[in-house]
């Protein structure tokens, strides 16, 4: 698995990770991102995943993955025990995303957190003119079968970081296509459908 084989939204994440780092991926799915980090960045990787089929796929890729429920936190991990904790498309499906983000910031020296942006202009238009829960490529579900129970926006996540003593080191805002991503530089809360944040606990 190389960076070119990854889903477009995973490629900027690989570029954020320094070579040789220790990485913990929370909700790692079938392990494609972890495998690319292992291959491209020589990272020492491990993951946590709940779904048995996904864990089997990770094992088939030669990855070390724990079976665990992220809603229970990361009590088995010491403070600053890895260089990066990664949460991709994870926080919106949790019962207490604030709790897990704090846990991730405790365990990892830095965290990479990605979110679908509910403030995206296509979402706003569907709400305004159709009066229905939006469906987009990043949010493809109906209201009754969606795993997303805590949707957020780029602005909301920035505010969360300010209020919870987290420093945003780097932010990447994107519109994601089938094959690639386009960076969004102006008004990302309106024009971007995806945000990637590199954060750490603030010293202040």
Backbone as CSV, one residue per row, in Angstrom:
resi,resn,N_x,N_y,N_z,CA_x,CA_y,CA_z,C_x,C_y,C_z
1,UNK,0.844,-1.200,0.000,0.000,0.000,0.000,0.881,1.252,0.000
2,UNK,0.793,2.048,-1.050,1.541,3.296,-1.140,0.584,4.473,-1.048
3,UNK,1.144,5.660,-0.972,0.318,6.854,-0.824,-0.614,7.043,-2.025
4,UNK,-0.179,6.628,-3.197,-1.011,6.779,-4.391,-2.195,5.833,-4.411
5,UNK,-2.141,4.775,-3.608,-3.245,3.808,-3.543,-4.326,4.227,-2.556
6,UNK,-4.053,5.237,-1.761,-4.963,5.632,-0.685,-6.141,6.447,-1.189
7,UNK,-7.198,6.457,-0.383,-8.275,7.407,-0.622,-7.701,8.822,-0.581
8,UNK,-8.232,9.734,-1.398,-7.632,11.070,-1.507,-7.470,11.791,-0.169
9,UNK,-8.440,11.649,0.746,-8.370,12.384,2.005,-7.321,11.843,2.960
10,UNK,-6.787,10.638,2.686,-5.744,10.080,3.534,-4.354,10.574,3.141
11,UNK,-4.185,10.997,1.908,-2.842,11.347,1.429,-2.220,12.529,2.189
12,UNK,-2.974,13.609,2.478,-2.369,14.687,3.264,-1.985,14.254,4.676
13,UNK,-2.661,13.246,5.207,-2.340,12.757,6.551,-0.976,12.089,6.552
14,UNK,-0.707,11.286,5.541,0.606,10.638,5.441,1.709,11.687,5.420
15,UNK,1.479,12.775,4.711,2.499,13.812,4.586,2.753,14.551,5.898
16,UNK,1.801,14.505,6.822,1.974,15.179,8.117,2.844,14.382,9.089
17,UNK,2.979,13.087,8.863,3.678,12.210,9.802,5.168,12.168,9.475
18,UNK,5.994,12.432,10.463,7.439,12.405,10.279,7.938,10.960,10.186
19,UNK,8.959,10.712,9.379,9.499,9.353,9.233,9.932,8.770,10.579
20,UNK,9.656,7.472,10.733,10.084,6.747,11.923,9.234,6.968,13.155
21,UNK,8.112,7.629,13.014,7.267,7.956,14.165,6.484,6.741,14.660
22,UNK,6.056,6.835,15.917,5.127,5.852,16.479,3.720,6.395,16.300
23,UNK,2.846,5.589,15.712,1.513,6.044,15.326,0.454,5.091,15.870
24,UNK,-0.596,5.666,16.440,-1.774,4.917,16.878,-2.979,5.458,16.131
25,UNK,-3.645,4.588,15.367,-4.809,4.981,14.574,-6.065,4.467,15.261
26,UNK,-6.936,5.389,15.677,-8.159,5.035,16.386,-9.301,4.898,15.396
27,UNK,-9.876,3.692,15.337,-10.877,3.420,14.317,-10.202,3.244,12.974
28,UNK,-9.229,2.331,12.932,-8.324,2.239,11.778,-8.946,1.525,10.584
29,UNK,-10.163,0.982,10.722,-10.806,0.315,9.606,-9.990,-0.868,9.118
30,UNK,-9.834,-0.988,7.816,-9.112,-2.122,7.234,-7.607,-1.900,7.155
31,UNK,-7.133,-0.769,7.696,-5.700,-0.574,7.865,-4.951,0.017,6.688
32,UNK,-5.676,0.553,5.699,-4.986,1.098,4.523,-4.056,2.259,4.894
33,UNK,-4.536,3.166,5.736,-3.716,4.309,6.135,-2.508,3.849,6.943
34,UNK,-2.729,2.938,7.879,-1.613,2.428,8.678,-0.558,1.765,7.789
35,UNK,-1.003,0.979,6.826,-0.052,0.290,5.952,0.742,1.291,5.119
36,UNK,0.080,2.331,4.641,0.793,3.361,3.877,1.797,4.096,4.753
37,UNK,1.454,4.364,5.998,2.390,5.012,6.916,3.596,4.110,7.189
38,UNK,3.331,2.836,7.308,4.416,1.872,7.513,5.339,1.825,6.299
39,UNK,4.742,1.859,5.106,5.521,1.752,3.871,6.233,3.056,3.518
40,UNK,5.484,4.166,3.559,6.000,5.451,3.081,6.821,6.193,4.134
41,UNK,6.475,6.018,5.413,7.127,6.792,6.478,7.930,5.932,7.441
42,UNK,7.976,4.622,7.172,8.682,3.687,8.070,8.196,3.865,9.508
43,UNK,6.932,4.165,9.644,6.347,4.394,10.965,6.117,3.063,11.686
44,UNK,6.213,3.123,13.005,5.850,1.981,13.855,4.379,2.151,14.212
45,UNK,3.533,1.324,13.640,2.099,1.580,13.650,1.337,0.531,14.439
46,UNK,0.226,0.980,15.018,-0.745,0.098,15.642,-2.104,0.775,15.558
47,UNK,-3.148,-0.021,15.671,-4.488,0.532,15.540,-5.441,-0.036,16.569
48,UNK,-6.583,0.611,16.684,-7.702,0.110,17.488,-8.925,0.110,16.591
49,UNK,-9.630,-1.004,16.571,-10.795,-1.154,15.710,-11.823,-2.041,16.402
50,UNK,-13.104,-1.767,16.145,-14.181,-2.525,16.774,-14.689,-3.661,15.896
51,UNK,-14.710,-3.451,14.583,-15.315,-4.421,13.677,-14.362,-5.594,13.402
52,UNK,-14.868,-6.806,13.608,-14.036,-8.002,13.462,-13.513,-8.184,12.034
53,UNK,-14.360,-7.931,11.044,-13.932,-8.109,9.656,-12.801,-7.155,9.302
54,UNK,-12.891,-5.921,9.785,-11.834,-4.946,9.532,-10.531,-5.378,10.203
55,UNK,-10.637,-5.912,11.407,-9.441,-6.381,12.108,-8.774,-7.508,11.330
56,UNK,-9.561,-8.408,10.783,-8.998,-9.499,9.980,-8.254,-8.962,8.757
57,UNK,-8.804,-7.897,8.137,-8.120,-7.283,7.003,-6.787,-6.679,7.439
58,UNK,-6.769,-6.056,8.607,-5.517,-5.492,9.122,-4.478,-6.576,9.365
59,UNK,-4.907,-7.666,9.968,-3.985,-8.768,10.243,-3.418,-9.325,8.944
60,UNK,-4.274,-9.423,7.926,-3.814,-9.914,6.621,-2.758,-8.998,6.021
61,UNK,-2.792,-7.708,6.387,-1.786,-6.750,5.915,-0.541,-6.750,6.796
62,UNK,-0.528,-7.588,7.828,0.628,-7.650,8.710,0.649,-6.553,9.764
63,UNK,-0.519,-5.992,10.101,-0.610,-4.897,11.054,-1.020,-5.392,12.439
64,UNK,-0.560,-4.681,13.458,-0.929,-4.999,14.843,-2.099,-4.109,15.241
65,UNK,-3.245,-4.716,15.508,-4.457,-3.963,15.800,-5.153,-4.559,17.016
66,UNK,-5.538,-3.679,17.956,-6.314,-4.083,19.111,-7.803,-4.083,18.772
67,UNK,-8.539,-4.999,19.387,-9.997,-4.936,19.342,-10.448,-4.083,20.522
68,UNK,-11.157,-2.987,20.245,-11.569,-2.125,21.344,-12.662,-1.160,20.963
69,UNK,-13.405,-0.729,21.961,-14.479,0.251,21.803,-13.923,1.616,22.198
70,UNK,-13.834,2.519,21.254,-13.233,3.834,21.517,-14.041,4.654,22.506
71,UNK,-15.331,4.368,22.658,-16.124,5.089,23.644,-15.648,4.842,25.068
72,UNK,-14.842,3.796,25.261,-14.321,3.482,26.591,-12.994,4.171,26.879
73,UNK,-12.449,4.887,25.902,-11.224,5.638,26.126,-9.967,4.836,25.861
74,UNK,-8.832,5.339,26.379,-7.514,4.767,26.086,-6.737,4.503,27.372
75,UNK,-7.418,3.909,28.348,-6.811,3.719,29.670,-5.577,2.826,29.628
76,UNK,-5.460,1.967,28.621,-4.312,1.057,28.533,-3.050,1.738,27.993
77,UNK,-3.158,3.001,27.603,-2.022,3.709,27.014,-1.528,4.802,27.953
78,UNK,-0.209,4.904,28.096,0.394,5.916,28.947,0.412,7.280,28.270
79,UNK,0.610,8.320,29.060,0.738,9.679,28.532,1.931,9.756,27.568
80,UNK,1.727,10.473,26.446,2.807,10.717,25.476,3.521,9.440,25.046
81,UNK,2.778,8.354,24.923,3.395,7.074,24.584,3.568,6.864,23.080
82,UNK,2.937,7.704,22.257,3.149,7.639,20.805,3.369,9.056,20.286
83,UNK,3.910,9.146,19.090,4.146,10.462,18.492,2.877,11.064,17.908
84,UNK,2.043,10.213,17.282,0.803,10.691,16.675,-0.343,9.746,17.012
85,UNK,-1.458,10.326,17.406,-2.722,9.589,17.443,-3.577,10.131,16.299
86,UNK,-4.121,9.229,15.505,-4.886,9.615,14.321,-6.350,9.235,14.503
87,UNK,-7.231,10.176,14.193,-8.667,9.917,14.161,-9.195,10.437,12.827
88,UNK,-9.499,9.534,11.913,-10.016,9.934,10.607,-11.482,9.512,10.511
89,UNK,-12.362,10.482,10.322,-13.791,10.187,10.200,-14.299,9.380,11.390
90,UNK,-13.779,9.702,12.564,-14.080,8.902,13.756,-14.905,9.655,14.775
91,UNK,-14.573,10.916,15.032,-15.166,11.573,16.200,-16.674,11.749,16.074
92,UNK,-17.194,11.833,14.832,-18.622,12.080,14.681,-19.479,10.848,14.965
93,UNK,-18.858,9.661,15.061,-19.635,8.450,15.330,-19.588,8.054,16.806
94,UNK,-18.892,8.811,17.626,-18.720,8.459,19.034,-19.808,9.081,19.914
95,UNK,-20.061,8.428,21.045,-21.019,8.988,21.991,-20.438,10.201,22.717
96,UNK,-19.130,10.160,23.017,-18.472,11.277,23.709,-17.194,11.648,22.966
97,UNK,-17.313,12.338,21.819,-16.106,12.698,21.066,-15.160,13.576,21.863
98,UNK,-15.691,14.437,22.722,-14.827,15.300,23.524,-13.925,14.483,24.435
99,UNK,-14.468,13.421,25.016,-13.690,12.549,25.893,-12.555,11.874,25.132
100,UNK,-12.845,11.319,23.950,-11.803,10.622,23.204,-10.749,11.584,22.674
101,UNK,-11.135,12.784,22.273,-10.137,13.752,21.808,-9.175,14.099,22.937
102,UNK,-9.704,14.303,24.142,-8.824,14.578,25.283,-7.902,13.393,25.561
103,UNK,-8.446,12.185,25.456,-7.628,10.985,25.652,-6.536,10.883,24.576
104,UNK,-6.904,11.163,23.333,-5.929,11.117,22.244,-4.810,12.127,22.473
105,UNK,-5.164,13.327,22.938,-4.164,14.367,23.198,-3.289,14.020,24.399
106,UNK,-3.794,13.194,25.292,-2.987,12.718,26.412,-1.981,11.666,25.958
107,UNK,-2.418,10.731,25.123,-1.587,9.609,24.702,-0.582,10.021,23.629
108,UNK,-1.004,10.886,22.725,-0.147,11.278,21.621,0.510,12.636,21.845
109,UNK,1.753,12.755,21.429,2.401,14.064,21.482,1.704,15.037,20.524
110,UNK,1.182,14.498,19.422,0.365,15.270,18.497,-0.778,14.375,18.028
111,UNK,-1.867,15.007,17.601,-3.024,14.273,17.082,-3.379,14.807,15.705
112,UNK,-3.755,13.894,14.831,-4.269,14.259,13.515,-5.743,13.868,13.490
113,UNK,-6.599,14.868,13.392,-8.042,14.647,13.468,-8.685,15.189,12.203
114,UNK,-9.466,14.351,11.530,-10.146,14.805,10.321,-11.654,14.725,10.522
115,UNK,-12.362,15.682,9.905,-13.813,15.753,10.066,-14.478,16.095,8.732
116,UNK,-15.649,15.508,8.454,-16.490,16.051,7.385,-17.119,17.349,7.883
117,UNK,-17.145,18.360,7.046,-17.589,19.695,7.452,-19.086,19.875,7.181
118,UNK,-19.873,19.955,8.259,-21.319,20.123,8.121,-21.688,21.555,7.731
119,UNK,-20.704,22.451,7.710,-20.941,23.816,7.264,-20.734,24.019,5.770
120,UNK,-20.408,22.960,5.044,-20.139,23.009,3.597,-21.361,23.567,2.860
121,UNK,-21.112,24.323,1.792,-22.194,25.061,1.142,-23.276,24.140,0.571
122,UNK,-22.904,22.973,0.099,-23.919,22.055,-0.419,-24.850,21.565,0.699
123,UNK,-24.288,21.376,1.872,-25.097,20.988,3.028,-26.081,22.104,3.381
124,UNK,-25.571,23.327,3.406,-26.433,24.472,3.755,-27.577,24.630,2.751
125,UNK,-27.267,24.452,1.474,-28.303,24.626,0.453,-29.400,23.569,0.595
126,UNK,-29.011,22.338,0.863,-30.023,21.295,1.032,-30.921,21.585,2.226
127,UNK,-30.321,22.049,3.310,-31.123,22.391,4.485,-32.045,23.571,4.201
128,UNK,-31.515,24.583,3.524,-32.279,25.801,3.303,-33.430,25.609,2.315
129,UNK,-33.136,24.970,1.182,-34.131,24.929,0.110,-34.960,23.650,0.096
130,UNK,-34.380,22.550,0.535,-35.154,21.304,0.568,-35.794,21.047,1.934
131,UNK,-35.162,21.596,2.968,-35.680,21.359,4.316,-35.496,19.926,4.774
132,UNK,-34.491,19.246,4.225,-34.226,17.850,4.589,-32.799,17.712,5.090
133,UNK,-32.543,16.625,5.819,-31.187,16.343,6.256,-30.302,16.121,5.030
134,UNK,-29.159,16.782,4.966,-28.330,16.751,3.760,-27.678,15.399,3.527
135,UNK,-27.445,15.100,2.260,-26.648,13.954,1.843,-25.604,14.452,0.850
136,UNK,-24.342,14.180,1.148,-23.246,14.540,0.261,-22.297,13.351,0.161
137,UNK,-21.232,13.499,-0.636,-20.259,12.408,-0.757,-19.561,12.144,0.573
138,UNK,-19.412,13.161,1.407,-18.807,12.975,2.726,-19.831,12.516,3.763
139,UNK,-21.100,12.822,3.527,-22.185,12.462,4.450,-23.280,11.760,3.640
140,UNK,-23.065,10.510,3.263,-23.929,9.868,2.279,-25.163,9.173,2.845
141,UNK,-25.440,9.324,4.137,-26.481,8.518,4.766,-27.802,9.276,4.906
142,UNK,-28.883,8.511,5.035,-30.156,9.083,5.452,-30.126,9.302,6.958
143,UNK,-31.040,10.143,7.433,-31.032,10.490,8.861,-31.222,9.269,9.759
144,UNK,-31.955,8.260,9.277,-32.311,7.128,10.135,-31.263,6.022,10.170
145,UNK,-30.320,6.006,9.229,-29.309,4.947,9.241,-27.884,5.496,9.315
146,UNK,-27.751,6.752,9.655,-26.429,7.366,9.693,-25.671,6.968,10.959
147,UNK,-24.398,6.589,10.827,-23.580,6.365,12.022,-23.119,7.674,12.657
148,UNK,-23.310,8.788,11.941,-22.821,10.084,12.417,-23.817,10.682,13.409
149,UNK,-23.421,10.714,14.673,-24.333,11.208,15.707,-23.883,12.546,16.287
150,UNK,-22.662,12.988,15.964,-22.174,14.281,16.435,-21.498,15.006,15.275
151,UNK,-22.298,15.547,14.389,-21.760,16.289,13.253,-21.213,17.640,13.712
152,UNK,-20.184,18.096,13.007,-19.565,19.365,13.386,-19.146,20.124,12.133
153,UNK,-18.679,21.335,12.350,-18.160,22.170,11.271,-16.714,22.522,11.586
154,UNK,-16.043,23.087,10.593,-14.667,23.537,10.809,-14.620,24.596,11.901
155,UNK,-15.548,25.545,11.878,-15.585,26.576,12.914,-15.815,25.964,14.290
156,UNK,-16.740,24.991,14.378,-17.023,24.344,15.656,-15.790,23.652,16.205
157,UNK,-15.048,22.981,15.323,-13.877,22.252,15.798,-12.785,23.213,16.253
158,UNK,-12.602,24.298,15.534,-11.625,25.306,15.985,-11.998,25.828,17.373
159,UNK,-13.277,26.093,17.584,-13.721,26.590,18.890,-13.510,25.544,19.975
160,UNK,-13.797,24.294,19.638,-13.558,23.212,20.594,-12.103,23.200,21.045
161,UNK,-11.190,23.333,20.103,-9.769,23.326,20.449,-9.420,24.487,21.373
162,UNK,-9.937,25.675,21.070,-9.658,26.837,21.935,-10.164,26.596,23.352
163,UNK,-11.336,26.016,23.461,-11.982,25.851,24.764,-11.427,24.669,25.558
164,UNK,-10.687,23.778,24.894,-10.180,22.583,25.564,-8.650,22.522,25.561
165,UNK,-8.025,23.685,25.483,-6.574,23.795,25.655,-5.805,22.960,24.633
166,UNK,-6.289,22.982,23.389,-5.611,22.300,22.297,-5.113,23.335,21.292
167,UNK,-3.874,23.201,20.911,-3.270,24.103,19.931,-3.348,23.482,18.540
168,UNK,-3.885,24.219,17.575,-3.905,23.759,16.188,-2.569,24.153,15.554
169,UNK,-1.753,23.152,15.269,-0.437,23.383,14.667,-0.562,23.599,13.169
170,UNK,-1.441,22.827,12.556,-1.606,22.886,11.097,-3.040,22.509,10.754
171,UNK,-3.600,23.183,9.768,-4.950,22.878,9.302,-4.943,22.769,7.781
172,UNK,-5.561,21.713,7.268,-5.722,21.513,5.836,-7.205,21.386,5.535
173,UNK,-7.718,22.270,4.686,-9.138,22.263,4.321,-9.252,21.879,2.852
174,UNK,-10.182,20.971,2.550,-10.215,20.342,1.234,-11.634,20.200,0.692
175,UNK,-11.714,20.109,-0.627,-12.864,19.524,-1.315,-12.360,18.223,-1.917
176,UNK,-13.021,17.136,-1.598,-12.526,15.823,-1.973,-13.298,15.277,-3.158
177,UNK,-12.558,14.898,-4.206,-13.139,14.265,-5.374,-12.895,12.776,-5.364
178,UNK,-13.236,12.136,-6.453,-13.059,10.692,-6.553,-11.584,10.299,-6.550
179,UNK,-10.743,11.106,-7.209,-9.344,10.743,-7.380,-8.365,11.656,-6.659
180,UNK,-8.795,12.873,-6.313,-7.862,13.807,-5.698,-8.597,14.786,-4.791
181,UNK,-7.816,15.641,-4.155,-8.336,16.675,-3.257,-7.909,18.038,-3.769
182,UNK,-8.781,19.010,-3.595,-8.435,20.386,-3.924,-8.379,21.201,-2.633
183,UNK,-7.263,21.891,-2.388,-7.176,22.702,-1.175,-8.094,23.911,-1.244
184,UNK,-8.618,24.281,-0.097,-9.486,25.451,0.020,-8.769,26.459,0.907
185,UNK,-8.516,27.635,0.369,-7.755,28.659,1.088,-8.645,29.753,1.667
186,UNK,-9.779,30.025,1.026,-10.652,31.112,1.456,-11.977,30.550,1.953
187,UNK,-12.443,31.064,3.091,-13.736,30.697,3.670,-13.937,29.180,3.730
188,UNK,-13.031,28.457,4.389,-13.119,27.000,4.379,-14.375,26.451,5.047
189,UNK,-14.918,27.151,6.031,-16.131,26.644,6.677,-17.304,26.600,5.707
190,UNK,-17.223,27.370,4.614,-18.270,27.401,3.594,-17.902,26.538,2.386
191,UNK,-16.639,26.616,1.946,-16.256,26.007,0.676,-15.586,24.632,0.804
192,UNK,-15.145,24.243,1.985,-14.482,22.941,2.157,-15.477,21.916,2.687
193,UNK,-15.381,20.686,2.191,-16.242,19.638,2.741,-15.497,18.728,3.711
194,UNK,-14.214,19.049,3.963,-13.400,18.180,4.814,-12.287,18.999,5.441
195,UNK,-12.026,18.749,6.714,-10.938,19.429,7.407,-10.024,18.443,8.098
196,UNK,-8.726,18.695,8.015,-7.720,17.865,8.690,-6.927,18.782,9.621
197,UNK,-6.852,18.413,10.896,-6.202,19.245,11.909,-5.085,18.474,12.592
198,UNK,-3.925,19.119,12.692,-2.819,18.616,13.498,-2.823,19.414,14.795
199,UNK,-3.061,18.758,15.925,-3.219,19.465,17.191,-2.343,18.829,18.270
200,UNK,-2.143,19.589,19.340,-1.454,19.079,20.517,-1.960,19.848,21.725
201,UNK,-1.697,19.298,22.885,-2.073,19.996,24.117,-1.264,21.265,24.258
202,UNK,-1.947,22.328,24.601,-1.286,23.623,24.736,-0.570,23.704,26.077
203,UNK,0.563,24.371,26.084,1.315,24.573,27.323,0.772,25.711,28.174
204,UNK,-0.071,26.547,27.550,-0.585,27.706,28.275,-1.736,27.347,29.190
